Amino acid sequence: MYDFFELTVNNLETAIGALGKEKYRSRQLFKWVYNKGVYDFNEMTNIPKSLRMVFRDMFDIRLPEIKEVRFSRDGSIKFALMLKDGNIVESVFMPEEKRNTLCISAQIGCRMGCRFCVTGKIGFVRHLSTSEIIGQLMAVKRYLESDLPKEDIHRRIFAGRDTKESTQKLITNIVFMGMGEPVDNLDNVMHALDILKEPLGLDYSYRKITISSVGLIDGLNLISPKVAGIAISLNAADDEKRTYMMPINRLYPINAVLNFVKGFKGTNRIRITFEYILIKGFNDSLDDAKQLSEILKGIKCKINLIPYNESPYIEFKTPDPETIERFHAYLLSRNFTTIIRNSRGQDIGGACGQLGMRYLETG
């Protein structure tokens, strides 16, 4: 039996063609699942009944089971999804004024060992398959488009904002910023991108997908500008500090990361983003801001400043608002495109660096 969510349209054509059936049936099946959200073969009425029975035995279209849904005060929703082997993976839906982003995971645990990240404390359990990556999106999409009264969905998701937006394309952006290091699982992530971007199905533009990485340069070199956006966790402007926070810096130090970005063939609209987590008393001083501006001088990039999201499992603290604003203002004064990224879902353990706490709570 094939796992349906592992398959592109071309994969489906090959599998169905091997049966001697018309290849266009693959496109019909793809559209039923991805466009119409139909998971019951009996409802796929433009496919002959006899073929539907064959497909039922041929394709597994089960989604991860949503075990827990937690609602944040800011409108974000964290989903805990159980995979077929009983492991739990977490995804976070974050509604905003002009877009609605789903943060999905690429691994259970992580082997990068970053000191500021709860997921890193779990250690590495395993990679997620392509099916499990796509399954997160499809399970959340199905939940959001479920039979709950639409006004109730909107009230929860949009935190009281008046909107008439349809749920047809409720998830507008995908970010690989959940549990794990996406580039460490690049084969499965790239295969998932093929499915996400297929025009006959979900039809996401590469502009609506971002892959976040600690800076695994060998893998990042395989991602061209029109595959997906790239965000690199920098978090320090000198190697000593970055190595302390991110052991991977021993293998891919700051200069290697900067040289990669300098050689990236993007445009003014397609630029790599640097993520910089501000940690109280560690990397949040004005001197740190000056050093950061020096190493990034002349590099086309965007900078996301992320105030550290505290957790009971890590000793680091969030800087004071005045310190954050001073850091931000300095970078703006040096003409860097810089934003302070508002942390979403802190009250439900869904913010950057907080995913996977359930593994520590039960371990």
N, C-alpha and C positions, 0 to 999 in steps of 0.2 A: 504493500500500500504506500502511495506517495503522500508525503506531507504537503498539502496544497500550498501552504505559505512559504515553502522553499522554492517555488516554481515561478519563473518568468513566463510571459506569453510564449516565447520560443520553446522553453522547456515543456510547456503544456502541449504545444503543437507536436513536438517530438513524441511525447508519451501517447497522445491520442492518435497520431498518425500511425504509430506502431501497431495499433489495433485494426488498422485499415479503415478508420473513420475519417470523415471530413475534418480537415485541420481548422476550418472556421469555427467548429464547435468549441475549440479552445478559447477563442475570443468571446464567444457567448458565455461560457462558464466564468471566465475572468471578470467580465462585466457584471454578471449576477452577484458575485461575491464582493468585488471591490467597489463597484458603482452603486449597487442597489442594496448591499448589506444583507443578501439572502444566503442563508446557510442550510436551508432545507432543499435538497435536490427535487423534492416533489413540487416545489413552487417555481421551478425553472421551466416555465411553460413553453418556451420556444425551442426546447430540446426534447426530442422524442422520449416517451416514457421508458422504452426499453434501454435507451442510452443513459437516461438518468439513473436507472438501476445499476448499470455498469459503473458509472461515475461514483455512485454511493459506495461501492465495494473497492473502488480504485483510489479515491482521494480521501484523506483525513482532513476535515476542515474544522476540527475542534480548536477553540481559542483558549488561551490561558484563563483560568478561573479567577474572577475578582473575589479575593478573600476579605478585603477591607477597603473601605472608601473613607477618607478623612477630609473634612472641609476646613479650609483656613479662613480666618477673618478677612483676608484680602481677596477672597474669591478663588484662590488656588485649590486644586483637589489632588490629593495624593492617593494613588492606587497601589495596593499590594496584590500582585498577581501570582497565583500558584501555577508552576509549570508541571509538565507531565511526570517529572521525577520527584515532585514534592517540594522542590526549592522555590523560594519566594523571590521575586524581583519587583522593584518599585519604579513607578513612573509618575510624573507630576504634570498636570494640566494647569497652565497659567494664562488666564484671560487678561488682555490688555485693551486699550482704547481702540487700536487699529489692527491688532492681530491677536491670535490665540495660539499659544505655543505648547507643544507637548515635548517634555524632556524625557527621553527614553534611555534605557540602560543597554550596555553592550556585553557586560560580564556579570557574573555573580562574584562579588568581592573584587579585589584588584591586587596586582602584584607590584605596583609602582611604589607603594609604601610612603606616600606623602604624609608628613606629620600633621597637617591641618585637616585631613580628610577622614571622616568616620569610616567610609567604605574601605579605605586602606587598612584600617585596624582589623577588619574581618580576615584579611589575607585573601589569597586567590582560591576560589572554589572551582570555577570553570568558565569557559567561553559560553556565550549564548549563541544558539544556532540562528541562521537567517530567519527561520520560522518563528523563533521566540522573539526576535527583534521586531518583525512585522506584526507578530501576535499582540505585542503591547499596544501598538497603534490601533489595531482592529478591535481589540477588546474595549479600549477606552472609547473609540468611535461608536461602537455598538451601544455602550452604556449611555453616552451622551445623546444618541439618537433613539433611545428606547421609548417605551410607551408612557414614561413619566409625563405628566402635563408639561407642555413646552414652556408655559409661563413659569412653572416651578423650576425647570432646568435653568431658564434665563435668570431667575431671581438668585439662584445659588451661584451660578457661574459668573454673572456680571455684577454681583454684589450691589444690586439695587439700581444699576444704570438702566435707563430706558433704552431698549434696543429692539429692533424688529429683524435682526440678522437671522437668516435661516441657519439651521443646524446642518444643512447639506455639506458645507465646507467649514464646519466649526473649527476644526484643527487646521490652521493656516500655515503653521511653521513647525518644523521638526528640529530639535537640537539633540545631538548625542552628547549629553552632559550628565547623564545619570550615573548609575553604578558602573565602575570599571573604566578601562582605557580603550576607547574605540579602535585606535590604530594598532593596539596589541591583538585585536581580533579583526584585522583588516579584511581578510577574504570574505568573512560572513557579512561584515558591514557593507562592503562594496556590492555584494550580491543583493543585499537588502535595498541599497540605493537604486539598483536597476528596477526593482519591483516598485519602489516608492515613486519613481519618475515615469513609469510606463503611462503614456497618454491614454491607453484604453482602460486604465484602472484609476489609481489614486491621483496620478498626473501632477506630482509636485515638481516645481521648478527647482533647479539647483540653487537658485537664489533664496529659496525658502528652507534650505537644509544646512545645518552647521555641524561640523565635527570638531569637538574639543579634544585637545591632546596635551600631554605633558611635554611634548616635543620629541617624539620618536621620528627623527628626521628621515631615516631610511624608508619608513612607511609613508610619511607625509609627501615624499618625493613622487609617490605613485598617484597622488590626488591632484589632478589638474584643476585649474581655476573654474572650469565649467562642470565639475563633478559635484562639488559642494563647497560651502564656505568653510574656512579653517579658523579656529581660535586656539591659541597656544597659551598655556598657563606659564607665565614668566615668574611673577611673585617676588622677584628680587633683582637688583641691578648689579650684583657682584656674585661671583661663583661660590664664595665661601657661604654666604647666606642662602643662596639657592640650593646648594648641595645639602645644607643642614635641613631645609624644608622638603627638598625633593631629591632623593638619592639618585634619580635618573640623571641628574646634572653631571655626575661623574662620567657618564657615557656620552651624553649630549650636552656639553657646557654651553654657556650663554653665547659665545662667539659662533658656535656651530648653528645655534638656533637663528641668530641674527643673519648669518650668511645664507641660510635657507630662505629667509624672508626677503632678503635683498635680491635673490635670484628668482623669486616667485614671479611668474609672468602674468600678473594680474593687471587691472586697470584702476582708474580712479574710483570706479564703482565696486570693483572686486579687490578688496584689500584684506590682508590677514589682520585679525584682531588679536591683540595681546590682552590676556586676563591677568589682573594684578590684585591678589587678595591682600587687603590691608589688615595687618595684625598689630594690635596695640603694643607699642614699645619695641617692635622688631623691625618693621620695614615701612613705617608710616611717618617718618620724620621729613622735614623739608629737605634735609641733606639727601635722603633716599629719593625724593622727587627730583632733585637736581641731577643725581647720578643716573636716574632712569632717563631723564631727558637727554643726557649726554650720550648714552649708549644707543638711543633710538634716533639720534639726530640724522636727518636725511633719509630715513626709512619711511616709505609709505605704509601707514598702518593706522589702526584704530586702537584705542585703549579703553578697556572696561575696568573700572575700579570697583572691586567687590568687597565691601566691609565684611570682615570675618563673621561667619555665622557660628555662634557658640553652641557647644554640646557638652553634656556631662562627662563625655569620655575623653575630652581633649582640654588641655589647660589654657589654651590661647584665648585672648579676649578681643572684643570689638573696640576699635579706637573711638574716641569721643567725636561727636559730630563736627566740632570745630577743627579737629585734626584732619578729618576726612576732607572737609571743604578746603582747607589750606593746601593740601596735597593736590586736590582737583584744580584749584585756582592757579597753582603754579604751572601745571602742565598746559592749561589753557593759555596762559601767558606766553608759553613757548610754542604756541600754534599747533598743538597736538589735538586731534579729534578725540576727545575724552569724555566719557560719561560715567556717572556713578550708577552702577546697576543696582536697582532696588531689589533686595532679597525678598523672594516670595515663598510663602509657606513655612516660615520659621516656626510658627506655633504648632505645626503638625509634623515637624522633622522632615520637611520637604525642600529645604533651601539648599543652595550649593554646598557640598561637602557633608551634608547630613544624612544622605540616603544610606540605608542598611543598618540603622540603629537596632532594628528588631533582632538582628543576628547577635549583637552584643548583649542585648537585654535577655535573650534566651540562652546565651552561651555561658 
